[in-house]
Amino acid sequence: MARIVDGAIPSPNIWNSPRTYELENRAVDPEGVVDAAMAAIRPWTGGVVLDIGCGTGFHLPVFAATAAKVIGVEPHSGLAKLAAERCRGLAHVSVHTATAQALPVPGSSIDVAVARWAYFFGPGCEPGLSELSRVVRRGGAAFVVDLDATRGDFGGWFSRTVPTYSARAVEAFWSRQGWQRRELDLRMAFSSRADLEAVLRIEFAPAVAEEAIARTPGLELHYPNVLRWRHF
């Protein structure tokens, strides 16, 4: 059985269905809008990148293509093992089983930190933000990429699945913390209806997922996101 680090917040989509979540990773943002937006703000070429909540390590090789060193952190040991296996041939990539609030890296050692769809939802993540202040060196930047629950069908389906989520409270939190934001209009593009339907079923409550499937023709979904960042 996989070990879960104390203090981790469960991620029901990837933790419970990593193979289906792999289909989602492959489908999301085929144009690379997220990476381009981050690189325009703070490039990581030749730097040290920290991927917080890296899951099975899908994005680690992308960072490793230009970064000098890449560190993945994932609180679910089974997913961390898959991430390490994915990057076995990349000597400058390492993966650790740990949480955002106890990062296993020295202070002032990171150039770019990224938490992508990793449940940095605002109120309650102050310990993780404190760790970012410890580990990101001066001149570096931290990014948080999340679903924008205020826009589109996808945002509405998410809000119905997680009714305790308050987009207004989340935005107020990030504003108080001094982070900047930019809306990103992403898409998911699947190779089959079966893949699309499987992904919707791990993202939403059963009734909401079936509605989303019925209302989504073809193989694509609009996926509104928000990019948040802070310079150090």
C-alpha positions, -999 to 999 in steps of 0.1 A, spaced: 0 0 0 13 35 -9 25 56 20 9 90 23 29 117 40 12 133 71 -4 166 63 -11 158 26 -44 169 11 -60 140 -9 -62 145 -46 -90 122 -55 -86 123 -93 -49 112 -96 -46 94 -63 -75 71 -71 -71 69 -109 -35 75 -120 -39 58 -153 -69 79 -162 -52 110 -150 -24 102 -174 -49 105 -202 -59 139 -188 -23 151 -186 -19 141 -223 -50 159 -233 -46 192 -214 -30 222 -231 -16 207 -263 -3 241 -274 18 245 -242 1 278 -232 9 273 -195 46 267 -199 49 296 -223 32 319 -199 54 309 -170 86 311 -191 77 346 -202 75 357 -166 105 338 -152 125 314 -175 140 283 -159 167 275 -186 199 266 -167 181 270 -133 168 247 -106 131 239 -108 109 225 -81 76 208 -91 53 206 -61 27 179 -62 43 164 -93 21 133 -93 35 107 -117 60 132 -130 43 141 -163 59 176 -164 93 168 -150 109 158 -184 96 191 -199 114 211 -173 144 189 -175 149 196 -212 163 231 -204 168 232 -166 200 224 -148 183 205 -121 147 194 -115 132 183 -82 98 167 -79 79 165 -46 48 143 -42 32 132 -9 17 100 -23 46 74 -24 31 53 -51 28 83 -75 63 94 -65 77 60 -74 60 63 -108 75 98 -113 110 84 -104 106 56 -129 95 80 -156 126 101 -151 151 72 -145 172 82 -175 175 118 -165 204 122 -141 195 158 -131 160 149 -120 151 137 -85 118 128 -69 110 130 -32 80 118 -11 71 149 8 45 177 12 44 213 2 46 224 38 79 205 45 99 207 13 131 185 13 154 212 -2 178 237 13 168 274 17 173 298 -12 181 269 -35 152 271 -61 149 294 -91 114 284 -102 88 266 -82 56 253 -98 24 238 -83 2 228 -111 -34 216 -103 -20 205 -70 -46 219 -46 -30 252 -36 -66 264 -31 -59 295 -10 -70 296 26 -52 269 45 -21 267 23 -1 293 43 24 267 55 32 258 19 36 295 10 59 299 39 81 271 26 82 288 -8 95 319 9 122 297 25 134 278 -6 130 302 -35 161 323 -40 161 360 -46 154 366 -83 133 334 -85 96 330 -89 68 307 -78 38 297 -99 4 282 -90 -17 269 -119 -53 261 -111 -87 256 -126 -107 289 -128 -140 280 -112 -155 313 -122 -156 306 -159 -171 282 -184 -189 249 -181 -159 232 -165 -157 258 -137 -194 253 -131 -191 215 -130 -163 218 -105 -182 242 -83 -211 218 -81 -188 189 -73 -170 208 -46 -197 231 -32 -175 241 -2 -151 258 -27 -154 296 -27 -138 313 -57 -143 347 -40 -125 336 -9 -96 321 -29 -92 352 -50 -92 374 -19 -66 351 -3 -42 354 -32 -47 391 -34 -38 395 3 -7 374 -3 5 398 -30 4 373 -59 -3 384 -94 -28 366 -117 -36 360 -154 -65 341 -169 -55 313 -193 -79 298 -219 -67 262 -222 -83 232 -239 -83 195 -235 -81 175 -267 -87 137 -265 -80 109 -290 -113 91 -282 -147 96 -265 -139 69 -241 -109 88 -228 -128 120 -225 -156 104 -206 -132 86 -183 -115 118 -174 -148 136 -167 -158 108 -144 -127 112 -122 -130 150 -121 -167 154 -111 -194 139 -89 -212 111 -107 -244 130 -117 -223 161 -127 -200 139 -148 -228 123 -167 -243 158 -174 -209 170 -186 -205 140 -209 -240 146 -224 -232 183 -229 -198 177 -245 -199 167 -282 -167 156 -299 -133 152 -284 -125 187 -269 -132 206 -238 -127 243 -229 -106 243 -197 -104 278 -181 -74 282 -158 -57 309 -138 -20 314 -135 -8 330 -103 28 340 -95 51 358 -71 86 371 -76 111 367 -47 
